[in-house]
């Protein structure tokens, strides 16, 4: 590198270092309220009794603008920390622009009107009004699985099961010779009808001739419709919204609703059917808190406040409040410049244009407006998760049926283990005894006929046959099947009986 070029580089570096090291000598005094106005101004009192503005959107925004314009920003308190000064915030901020304590520049959060004698800059921030609604958690009931059908449908379904059992009983009687014996099977028919509705097993009586087939078609049609309808509605009920939102959610619904308004000068009341407004003598932040408290108390159906305040209020009350879709026009937060300081207007506007496009500005908005933060269930239609409470009834029914099955099994084992002497015979044993006597009588009559035929044919044809005493059917065998050989007499001289087609007979 040549000596001349090296010297030029060194000189340029020294100039740059000197310029950068020089402090900003030109200052700009900006008025600030001596009280906090979150999220715009966060003020604290210092040890010496003065005020310190540690943060807030407006505070950080002016600092960023000062860096962009090459000005040193100084914050100076305006007004008093009392109720009257807070209520007249907009008037005091406008008056500060003409005060000798400041440099002709001030600001205001959404001034209600543009006043003569002032120049208003581009928006430091665009405020939208938002609608806050109340919401409640939908309680989960243990009988949630029954909610797809109302009580009338469940009643008709129960009656259908009882009637279906009666139909099966009548079909069975019409195709058998013993109607009185079939009556005892009515509970079994009701059971099979109920099981068919839940897609259970088949039943013999469905396969009776034409009448049984017609009944089977009707029962399966009912079962299909019941299962499909119940399943579709059950899914909808189990995953229905976790919250129930109360209040208007559209522009048309707001026209017929009652709203809590924080500021009537913004003409927000014209959007609602009726309204209650906050006391205008209250400070701005207290009016916004009043609107949200009235909403939570149920005094109105919706609260209309600025979106940043609405968002922060919802974040602090996620279980009870929710933001609705906004359809209001944005309102600007602007800097106010005294009319005779037009030299600052272009400079401030250029600074605002440059700053609002920077990542630093986006960081300020995210830090104080907290738009990136959301409640866990931020959507008004947030679906609930299926919990154990939703499915409690199926688990309870399963457990109860299991316990009942064990009890019935234990009772049956106890009855089988009890001595049979002197015990009352069961219905099955009585039926077996009657069948045994009837079979013995038939065998005796058959033997008598055979003996008569043998006597007519002569003694040389076949020896006389004397039937033995019929063997009783074992107790507890029940109504079922037995081999034919078990019913035949065991005497080798007995005449052969005609064997049926099947090697088993039903008794």
Secondary structure, 3 states (H helix, E strand, C coil): CCHHHHHHHHHHHHHHHHHHHCCCCCEEEEEEECCCECCCEEEEECCCCCEEEEECHHHHHHHHHHHHHCCEEEEEEECCCCHHHHHCHHHHHHHHCCCCCCCCEEEECCCCCCCCCEEEEEEEEEECEEEEEEEEECCCCCCHHHCCCCHHHHHHHHHHHHHHHHHHHHHHHHCCCCHHHHHCCHHHHHHHHHHHHCCCCCCHHHHCCHHHHHHHHHHHHHHHHHHHHHHHHHHHHHCCECEEEECCCCHHHHHCCEEEECCHHHCHHHHCCEEEECCCCCCHHHHHHHHHHHHHHCCCCEEEEEHHHHHHHHHCCCCCEEECCCCCCCEEEEEEEEHHHCHHHHHHHHHHHHHCCCHHHHHHHHHHHCCCCCCCCCCCCCECCCCCCCCHHHHHHHHHHHHHHHHHHHHHHHHHHCCCCCCCCCHHHHHHHHHHHHHHHHHHHHHHHHHHHHHHHCCCCCCCCCCCCCCCCCCCCCCCEEEHHHCCCCCCCCCCCCCCCCCEEEC
